[in-house]
Structures are given as C-alpha cells and as structure tokens.
C-alpha cells in the first residue's frame, strides 16, 4: 500500500474539504462524501493489522460489520490511494453477508491475490462511479506510461485504477529486456564468427553451436530451451524481437516477471518438444515458441474482453500483430521446405511456432485473465497446467523410445 498524499489536519466530518483523497459512499452507493483522516493507517506486516481490526471488533467475534468497515475506511482512508478506497467502499456497499472476516480484511488491505480481493474487484466494477483514469490530468511521464500500459492490457476500469495506484517500477520489467539483450548478443557473436548476418543458417558451422536443438543431440536436455537464443538470420531476430518487446514488456509490467516468464518458458519448451514429436528429423532455432505464446495469449485476451479493452486503434493494431505473426510463420515454413544448404540435414522447423500458439491460447490466457487473483486458486489454471505437464512427459517418453521403434533416419550430427 502506498501513501498518495500527506496527512491533513483532523477536523469534523461535516467540515471535510473536497481536496482530501479519502471518500466514502452511502449505503446505496448514490452519493460520495469527502472525509479527512485523524489516524495513521498501519503499513506493516499482517500481525499489525490485527490491532486495527480488534478496534472495530470489540466482541472478538472475528468479524466486523460492513458498516463498521465503512467507518474504518472513513477514519483511516487518507492513507489509501483514492482508487483503492473506491473499490473497498464498493465492496462494503455490495456485500450481501453484511460482515467481513479478519482474513478478508487483511487480504483486501494488503492487496493479496485472493477470492476476497477478486470479489472486491468485481463489486467495484459494478458499482464504481468515479471518473475514468484516462481523464486524469497533471500526470508525469512515468505515470502516463503506467496508465498507457494499463489500458493496453487490462479490460476493466477498476483493474486499471488499482494497477495505476499500485505499480511502483519495483521490481522493474527486466526479464523480457534481459532475454532480448541475450538474444542480440548471441546473434552478434555468431554473426562475426560465421561472417554473415542474413541467413546465418546457411553457414556450415551454424548448427555446431551448443545452443540449437538437433535431433541427433536431443539427449542434451538444455537444447530444448537454449535453442531460443539463436536465430536463422537478422530477419528472424528482428521480427521476434519487435513482438517480444512490444507485447512482452507491458505484460511483464502488469502481471510480473514470474507469470510472464512462466508463459514464455512453457512456450519455448513446448515448441522444441512439438518439433521432436511431429518434425522428427529437423533442428530448431529461434524464440518464436515463447514469443508466440505471449502474443497469442494477449490477442486472445483482447478478443474475449473486446468491449472492455480501451486501447487506441485496437482493431488496426490487432490486425498488424496478426500480419507480423503470419509473415514470420510464412518465412519459417518457406525456409523449412527450401532446399537445405548442407543436405541431408533439413532447415530448421516451423512447428515451434504452433507449439507456442497452443500454450498461449490455453495456459497463457488463464494467466493473463486473472490479474487480480492467485493462479493457484484457479481450477482452470491447474487443468491446463496438468495437461501441459502430461504433454511434456509424453514427449519425453517419445524422445526416448519412438526414434528407435520407428527407425527414424536422422541427419548426421553437426
């Protein structure tokens, strides 16, 4: 929780001024009364919330009524960001149970991704009557960037407001940037070593690197992930890098490095395993599995929440994203069936793109749709994660046994 403004001098509720950030709604949610704060809201770990909760629960029942919770927000609300306060008030006005338990109280006040947090968000989206985040003026450059990212990725106004108040650039979105820098560094290294930047794959030494996946070297398990750092040429790297940065960085700012990293790595791994199962004689390079997982998940999320997504020119931008994906996929298909420079080893496979798309449309969509809730509380997440794990296990067994059983004629090792 952040302090959005300095405390103001205490005064009677009737004499409150409009510049205070604390607001309270009446029981019907029709009017908004501006209040001033007289106490300091604790900003400490969970155990320090207990004393504040007990103050409004003198019977030690473990519950406080929504009326008392509203009084708590009125007394301590100046320490909350206005948008967060609006959501909490919307929750109290729409709570059918008439009471809030201690754990719900802690979850709400500490922004935990929980069922109570999700209920607050859903109640807020139905009852919130504040101005749009887009209408706010006087924002700095960093604040405008955060607002832009919120409108790019989140479908509900209350989500956007909550994210806008919560985001602090700590930790910064470094995962996708680090992956991109590593890919560029690897490409430049092999560019100088192979003395070519366009169609590096045509060099006889290209596949001798320890990074690409090669069917003869499939026992080297790291290649199922490390192949993503090598690309067939500058045209391959450029398209992947553009999509990776334009989509991946905003998604990481909203959902965090752990979630976005999960989708990306799952897409990369699914890509190489899909090649080993369906295109058994081909090598594979490029980050397309991870990139297509992120882009497919984002586009699917936009389509499923079309009316709520308020990003500008969304139809045109979605069409451009599909064009870029199609161009890159078409390039990969053409290269796969183009006569290889060094037969009998074929050119790299395009199937990794499809593996990434499948991950994005399943696991990725669940991750991006649940900004306000823990993934481990989502049954659909566990269903897709179990299916993905089963696919990985089946592909591992396939790699161990199928090549010999089917007597597949593999190209010689590089």
N, C-alpha and C positions, 0 to 999 in steps of 0.2 A: 504494500500500500504506500502511496506517495502523498506528501503534503503539497497541495496545489497552491496554497496562498498562506500568508502569515495570519496568526490568530488576531481576532479583532476584540475590542473591549466588550466585556459582557454587558448585556442590557436586557430589559424585559422583552418578551416575545412580541408584544403589541407594538414595540418601537423598533422592530427589526428593519434594516435597510436593504435595498434591492441589490447592493453590490456584494452581499455575502454569498459565498458559494454553497451554503447549506440550504436545502429546500426540503419541504415536507408536503405531502399530499393528504387531502382529507380522505375519509373512508370510501367515498365514491370515486375518488380519482379525478374530480372535476376541477378543483382549484389547487393552486400551489401557493403556499405561504412561505416567505423567506424568513429564516431564523438566524440567530447568532449563537455561537458556541461559548460555553462557560467553562468547559473542562477540556483536558487534553486526552485524545484517544490513544490508548497504548498501541505501540507499533512493535511489539516484541513477540517472542515465540508463543506457541499455543497455550502454555501454562499461565501466561499473564492475561489471557482473555478471560480466564475463569473468574478473577476478581470483579471484572466489569459485568460479566453475566450474573454473578451472585447478587450484585447490587440491585438488579431488576428481577431477581428470583428469591425474595426473602424466605419463601416457604421451602427452598431447596428441593423443588419438585423435579428439576432437570429441564423444565420448560419455562418459557416466558410467552405471554400472550402477544399477538401481533400489535395490540395497542401499546403495550409496554415497549416492544421493539421499536415502534414508531417514535415513542418518547426518547428512547436511547439514541436513535438517529438524530432526533431534533436537538438533543443535548450535546452530542459529540460529532455532529455531521460536518463541522467546519474543517475537520482534519481529513475528510474524504474528498476525492475528486468529484466534481458535480455530476458527471455522467454515471459514476458508480453509485452515487447516492440515489440518483433517479431510479436505477434498476432495483436497488434494495427496497425503496419505497413502493415500487410497482409490485414487488413480491409480497410485501405486507398487505397491500390493498387487495390482492387477489388470492390470498392464502385461504383455502376453504376450511382447513383444520382449525384456524383461529389461534394457533400457537406454533412456536418454533423451538426445537430442542437444542441442547448445547452444542452437539456436533454440527448441526446445520449452521448454527451461529458462527462457529469457528471457521467452517468451510467458506461461508459467504464472506466473512470479514478478511480472510487471508487468501482469497482468490483461488482456492483449491479446485481442481477439475473434479467435481463430484456431482452426484444426482441433484443435490440441493442447489449447487451452482447452476446446473442446467435448467432447473425449474425457475430460478431467478431470471435467467436469460430469456426463457420462453415467456414468462409472465411480463417481463419488461418489453418484449417485442409486441405484445398485445396491448399494453396499457401506456407505454411511454408516449408523452405528448410534447417533448421538448423540440427545439429547433434542430434542423439537420446539421450534422457535423460539417457538411460542405459549406454551410452558410456562415461558419465562424470566421472572423476576420482577425487581423493582427498577429497571425502566426509566423514564427520564424521559419527559416529554410528547412531545418530538420523536422519541425512539426508538420510542415506541408508535405514533406516526403513520407512521413508516417501516415498522414491522412490519405495520401495518394495510394500507398500500399494497402491500407485498409479497404479502400473502395475497389482495388484491383482483385482482392482475394476473398473478402467476406460478404455474405449475401444479406445479412440483417443489420439494420442501423444500430441496434443496441450492441451487437457484437463489435461493430466498428468503433462506437464510442468507448466501449470498455477497453478495447485494444489500444485506442489512441491514448487513453489515460494511463494504461499500464506499461506501455513499451518504453524502455529506457536505453536502448542500444547496448545493454549489458546482459548477456554477452553479445558482442557484435556478430553479424551474419558472416562468419569466416569460412564455414565448411565448403560451400559451393565455390567461393572465391579461391580457396586453397586447392580444391580439386582442379579447377580450371588452370591455375598457375602451374600446377604439377604437369598437366597435360601439355601445356605450351612448352614447358621446359624440356619434357621428354621429346616432343616433336622437333624442337630446335636442335637438341643434341643429336638425334638420328638424322636430321636434315643435313647437318655439317658432316656427320660421319659417312652418310650414304651419298653426299654431294647432290642431293635433289630434294626439292620441297613439294613438287607436284607428282602425284602417283609414286610415292615412296615404295609402295607395294611392288613395283616393277623391278626393284633392286634385288639382286640375288642374295644379299645379306639381310634383307628386311626381317625375315622370319627367324633369323638366328639369334635375335634378341631373347632374353629370358622372360619377356613380358607377354607376347601374343599367345593365345590358345592355339595349340596344334594337336590334331587327333593322335599323333604318334607320341605326344608328350603329355597326354591327359592325366597321367599319374602324378604329375607335378601340380598339386592342388591349387597353388597360388595363381596359376594361369587363368583359372575360372573368374578371377577378379582383376588381376593385373592387366589383362588384355585391354581394359578400358582406357589405359593411359597412352596407347599407341593408336595412330590413325593412318589411313592409307595415303593421305596427302593433305595439302593445305585446304583444299576444297571441302574435304571431310571434316577436318578440325574446325573450320570457320562456321559451318552450319551448326554443328553440335555445340560449339562454344556460345554462339549467339542465343540459341534456345535455352541453353543451360543457365546463362546469366540472366536473361530477361524474365524467365519463369522461376528458376530455382532460387535466386536471391530474395525476391519478395515473399515467396512461400516460406523460406527459412526465417525471415523476419517475423512472420506471423505464427508459424507452427513450431519453430525451434529447430535446432540442428539435429536433435535426436530423431524426431519424427521424419524430417525430410531425408536425413541420412538413411533411415530405415527403408524408405521407399526407393531411394536411389540405389542402395546396395542390393536390395532384393531384385530390382530391375536388371542390374548388371549380372548378378548370378543367374537369374532366370534366362537371360539372353544366351550366355555361354552353354548352359545346360540344354536349352532348346536346340542349339546348333548341334550339340553332341548326340542328341536323340534323333533329329529329323534330317540333318545335313552332315552325315557322319564322317565324310572324307574332307570336309572343308575346315580351314582355320578361321579365326575370327579376331578382329581388332576393332577398337573404337568404343566410345562411351555411349553409343546410341541406346543400349538397353536401359541405362539409368536415366538418360535424358528423355526418352520416350515414355518411361514410367511417370516422371514428373509432369510432363506436358499433357499426357493423356488424362491423368488424374485431375489436373487443373481444368482442362477443357470440359471433361465430364461434369465436374462440379459446377462450372459456369452454366452448362446446359440444363442441369437439374434444378438450378436456382436462378433461372433466366430472369424472371421478373424482379428478383431481389438484388441481382448484381447491377451496380450503378456505375461501372467503369465506362469511360467515354469510348465511343466508336466500337462497342464490344463486338458487333456483328462483323465489321471490317477487320478488326484485329484477330478475331477467331478464324476468319477466312484466311488471313495471312499466315497464321500459325499452321493451319492445315496445309497450305501451299508449301511452306518450308518443310514440313514433315514429309509431304509427298515427294518433293524434289529430292530430299536426302534419301528417302526409301527407294525412289526410282534409280538414283545413282548407284545405290548398293546392289540392286537387282541387276542393273546393266553390267556392273563390274563383276558380279559373281559368274555370269554366263559369258563374259568376254574371254576370248582365248587367253589362258594364263601365259605369263612371260617365261615361266620355267615349269613346263609340264613334267611329270603328271600331277604336281600339286596344284589344285584349283585356287582361284582367287578367294578372298575372304567371303564368308557367308553373310546374307542379309537377314537370317532368321532371328538374330538377336534383337532386331527392331521389334518384331512381333512379340517376342517374349516380354520386352519392356512394356508394350501396349497392354498386354493381358494383366501384368502386375498393376499398372496404373489404373485400369478400369475396375479392378477388384480391391486389392489391399490399399492402393493409393487413394481411391475415392473415400473409403471409410476413414482413413487418416485425416483427409482434408475436410470432411464434413463434420468432424467432431472437435472443432476448435475449443469448445467450452467444456469438454468432458474428458476424463481419463480414458485412454484406449482400453485399459484392462477391464473397464466396466461395460464395454460394448461387446455384446454377444456376436454381432456380425463380424467384428474385427477378429475374434478368436476363430470363427468359422473359416474365414478367408486365410488366416494365418496357418491354421491346421491343414487346409487344402494345399497351401504353398509348401509347407513342410513335407507333406506327403509327396508332392511332386518332386521336391529335391531328393528325397530318399529313393524314390523310384528311378530318378535319373542317375543317381549314384550307382545303384544296382545295375542299371542298363549299361553304364560305362564299364563296370567290372566284368559283366558276363556276356552282353549282347554282341560285342565286336567279334569275339571268338566263336560264339554259337552261330552267328550269321556269316562267318568267314568273310568279313568286310576287307576289301583290298585297299589298304591305306597308302597314301603317298609316303615316300621316304622321309625320315626326319630331316629338318633343315640343317 
